[in-house]
Amino acid sequence: MKMNEEKENKSVEVRKKKFLEVFRKELCNISATCEKLKISRDTYYKWLKKDKKFKKSIEEVKDLMINEAETQLLKNIKMGKETSLIFFLVNRAPDRWRSINKVEHPKEEFKMPIIKFVPAPPSWYEDEKENKESNNENIHTEKKSEEVI
């Protein structure tokens, strides 16, 4: 009997190790991992509950995925991707940047969230206004010189 139990335990450990590999490849998606390995979600949750080492390994994989996502977010911010910038600011500087969800419609079935963002500091607007005015002056000057020709 002991031989069978040892074989079974080794088999389960091999399956857990494989689960961790696939879990990482599937970006921590439990359902996709279970489906690929042809195991039930119940089995996964039993392993998680009974095996502290397995649970710790799952948490490490999740942390690794978060680190990779944060790294990609920072790359996107450096490239000036607006959505990434807004996401970062709303989450890291909520006192200055926050989304406001406002619903305005009398019928419940038509209510849609409207997302607005807290504006940048006033100095930014003044700089932006000056840039627009100087661009407009350049456009008018170019049009007048084209009319003369």
C-alpha positions in Angstrom: 0.0 0.0 0.0 2.8 2.4 0.8 4.3 2.1 -2.7 1.0 3.1 -4.3 0.5 6.1 -2.0 4.1 7.3 -2.7 3.5 6.9 -6.5 0.2 8.8 -6.2 1.8 11.6 -4.1 4.6 12.0 -6.7 2.0 12.1 -9.4 0.1 14.8 -7.6 3.3 16.8 -7.1 4.2 16.5 -10.8 0.7 17.7 -11.7 1.0 20.7 -9.2 4.4 21.6 -10.8 2.8 21.5 -14.2 -0.1 23.5 -13.0 2.3 26.3 -11.9 4.0 26.3 -15.3 0.7 26.5 -17.2 -0.8 29.0 -14.8 2.0 31.4 -15.5 1.7 30.9 -19.3 -2.1 31.5 -19.0 -1.5 34.8 -17.1 -2.9 33.4 -13.8 -6.2 32.3 -15.4 -7.4 29.4 -13.2 -10.1 28.2 -15.6 -7.8 28.2 -18.6 -5.1 26.3 -16.7 -7.5 23.7 -15.4 -9.0 23.2 -18.8 -5.5 22.7 -20.4 -4.5 20.2 -17.8 -7.9 18.5 -17.7 -8.4 18.9 -14.0 -11.4 20.4 -12.2 -11.3 23.8 -10.4 -12.3 21.8 -7.3 -9.0 19.9 -7.5 -7.1 23.2 -7.8 -8.9 24.6 -4.7 -8.3 21.4 -2.8 -4.6 21.7 -3.5 -4.7 25.3 -2.5 -6.4 24.6 0.7 -4.3 21.6 1.8 -0.8 22.5 0.4 0.8 25.6 1.9 3.8 25.3 -0.4 1.5 25.2 -3.5 -0.5 28.1 -2.2 2.7 30.1 -1.7 3.9 29.2 -5.2 0.6 30.4 -6.7 0.9 33.7 -4.8 4.5 34.1 -6.2 3.3 33.6 -9.7 0.6 36.2 -9.2 3.1 38.6 -7.8 5.4 38.0 -10.8 2.5 38.8 -13.2 1.7 42.0 -11.3 5.4 43.0 -11.6 5.4 42.3 -15.3 2.2 44.3 -15.8 3.6 47.3 -13.8 6.8 47.2 -15.9 4.7 47.3 -19.1 2.6 50.1 -17.7 5.7 52.2 -17.0 7.0 51.5 -20.5 3.7 52.8 -21.9 3.9 55.9 -19.7 7.4 56.6 -21.0 6.0 56.3 -24.5 3.3 58.8 -23.7 0.3 56.5 -24.0 -2.5 58.6 -22.7 -4.6 55.7 -21.2 -1.7 54.5 -19.2 -0.9 58.0 -18.0 -4.5 58.5 -16.8 -4.6 55.0 -15.2 -1.4 55.8 -13.3 -2.5 59.2 -12.2 -6.0 58.2 -11.1 -4.5 55.4 -9.0 -1.3 57.0 -7.7 -2.5 60.6 -7.2 -6.2 60.3 -6.4 -6.1 63.6 -4.5 -5.3 65.4 -7.8 -6.7 62.9 -10.4 -9.9 61.0 -9.8 -12.6 59.7 -12.1 -16.1 60.9 -11.4 -18.9 58.6 -12.5 -22.1 60.6 -13.1 -25.3 59.2 -14.5 -27.9 61.6 -15.9 -31.1 60.0 -17.4 -34.6 59.8 -15.9 -35.0 56.1 -17.1 -32.9 53.6 -15.3 -32.4 51.4 -18.4 -30.7 54.3 -20.2 -28.3 55.4 -17.5 -24.7 55.2 -18.6 -21.7 56.3 -16.6 -20.0 59.4 -17.7 -16.3 59.5 -16.7 -14.7 62.9 -16.1 -11.2 63.6 -14.8 -10.1 66.3 -12.5 -8.3 68.9 -14.6 -4.6 69.7 -14.5 -3.3 72.7 -12.5 -4.2 76.2 -13.8 -0.6 76.9 -14.9 -0.9 74.1 -17.5 -4.0 75.8 -19.0 -2.2 79.1 -19.3 0.7 77.5 -21.1 -1.6 75.6 -23.4 -3.6 78.8 -24.1 -0.5 80.7 -25.1 0.6 77.8 -27.4 -2.8 77.8 -29.1 -2.7 81.6 -29.5 0.7 81.6 -31.1 -0.2 78.7 -33.4 -3.4 80.6 -34.5 -1.3 83.7 -35.2 1.1 81.7 -37.3 -1.8 80.2 -39.3 -3.4 83.6 -39.9 0.0 85.0 -41.0 0.5 82.1 -43.4 -3.0 82.6 -44.9 -2.4 86.3 -45.5 0.9 85.7 -47.2 -0.7 83.1 -49.4 -3.4 85.6 -50.4 -0.9 88.2 -51.4 0.9 85.8 -53.8 
